[in-house]
C-alpha cells in the first residue's frame, strides 16, 4: 500500500524520532554486551534509512516531484545524524552502524535502479520495416 509523500515524511520522521529516543534512553542496556553493541549498530542503520526517507521526502515536498535524492544533503546529513547518535552510545556501535548504513544504502541504490532506471526502456529493440526496391 503506497502512501503520499507527505504521509511518508510524517511516518518516517515519527519513527526516526521514536527510534532515536529509545536508543538514547536505553543506552546503558544497549552497551551491556558485545552482541547488543553490534545490534545497536544495526538499529543505527534502521535510523539511517528512516532519516534518509524523511529528508528525501521533505526535499521532494519543498522542491517538487521531479527532485531526486543526491549525496549532499540527504545522504550526508542522514549518515552524520546516525553516526553521532551511535557515537553517543558506544564507539563500536558507531563503526558497525556506519558499515550497516553503507550496506543499506547500497541495497537502496540497487532497488532504486531496478525500479526507476529509464535505460531499461531504451534497451527494447526498435523494429523498423524496410521495403526493398527492385
C-alpha positions in Angstrom: 0.0 0.0 0.0 1.6 3.2 -1.1 1.2 6.5 0.8 1.6 10.0 -0.3 4.9 11.8 0.0 3.7 14.0 2.9 2.4 11.0 4.8 5.6 9.1 4.2 7.5 12.1 5.5 5.4 12.2 8.6 5.6 8.4 9.3 9.4 8.2 8.7 10.0 11.3 10.9 8.0 9.9 13.8 9.6 6.5 13.5 13.1 8.0 13.4 12.5 10.2 16.4 11.0 7.3 18.3 13.9 5.1 17.5 16.4 7.8 18.4 14.7 8.3 21.8 14.6 4.6 22.5 18.3 4.3 21.7 19.2 7.2 23.9 17.0 6.1 26.8 18.3 2.5 26.8 22.0 3.3 26.1 23.2 1.7 29.3 21.5 -1.6 28.5 22.5 -1.5 24.8 26.2 -1.4 25.8 25.9 -4.2 28.4 27.2 -6.9 26.0 29.1 -7.1 22.7 26.2 -8.6 20.9 23.9 -5.7 21.9 26.5 -3.2 20.8 26.6 -4.7 17.3 22.8 -4.9 17.3 22.7 -1.3 18.2 24.8 -0.6 15.1 22.1 -2.4 13.1 19.5 -0.2 14.8 21.6 2.8 13.7 21.3 1.6 10.1 17.5 1.5 10.5 17.7 5.0 11.9 19.7 6.0 8.8 17.1 4.5 6.5 14.3 6.3 8.2 16.1 9.6 8.4 17.1 9.3 4.7 13.5 8.7 3.8 12.3 11.7 5.9 14.9 14.1 4.4 14.3 12.9 0.9 10.5 13.3 1.2 10.9 16.7 2.7 13.0 17.8 -0.2 10.5 16.4 -2.6 7.7 18.3 -0.9 9.7 21.5 -1.0 11.2 21.3 -4.5 8.6 19.3 -6.4 8.0 15.8 -7.7 11.0 15.8 -10.1 13.5 16.1 -7.4 15.9 13.2 -6.9 17.9 12.5 -3.7 21.6 13.0 -4.0 24.8 12.6 -2.0 24.5 16.0 -0.5 22.4 17.0 1.5 20.3 13.9 2.0 22.7 11.1 2.3 25.5 13.0 4.1 23.1 14.6 6.6 21.4 11.2 7.4 24.8 9.5 7.8 26.1 12.2 10.1 22.9 12.1 12.2 23.2 8.3 12.5 26.9 8.4 13.2 26.6 11.0 16.0 23.6 9.1 17.5 25.6 5.9 17.6 28.8 7.6 18.9 26.8 8.9 21.8 26.0 5.3 22.7 29.3 3.5 22.0 32.3 3.8 19.6 31.9 0.3 18.3 28.2 0.9 17.7 29.2 3.9 15.5 31.5 1.7 13.4 29.1 -1.1 12.9 26.3 1.4 12.4 28.3 3.1 9.6 29.0 -0.2 8.0 25.4 -1.4 8.2 24.2 2.0 6.9 26.5 1.8 3.9 25.2 -1.7 3.1 21.6 -0.4 3.4 22.5 2.5 1.1 23.9 0.0 -1.4 20.7 -2.0 -1.3 18.5 1.1 -1.6 20.5 2.2 -4.6 20.1 -1.3 -6.3 16.3 -1.3 -5.7 16.1 2.2 -7.0 17.9 1.3 -10.2 15.7 -1.7 -10.8 12.6 0.3 -10.2 13.2 3.7 -11.7 16.0 3.1 -14.3 14.9 4.6 -17.6 17.7 2.9 -19.6 15.8 -0.4 -19.4 13.2 1.3 -21.6 15.8 2.1 -24.1 17.1 -1.5 -24.4 13.9 -2.6 -26.1 14.6 -3.3 -29.7 13.1 -1.0 -32.3 11.6 -2.8 -35.2 11.7 -0.9 -38.5 10.1 -2.2 -41.6 12.2 -1.6 -44.7 10.9 -2.3 -48.1 13.4 -3.4 -50.7 13.2 -1.7 -54.0 13.6 -3.9 -57.1 
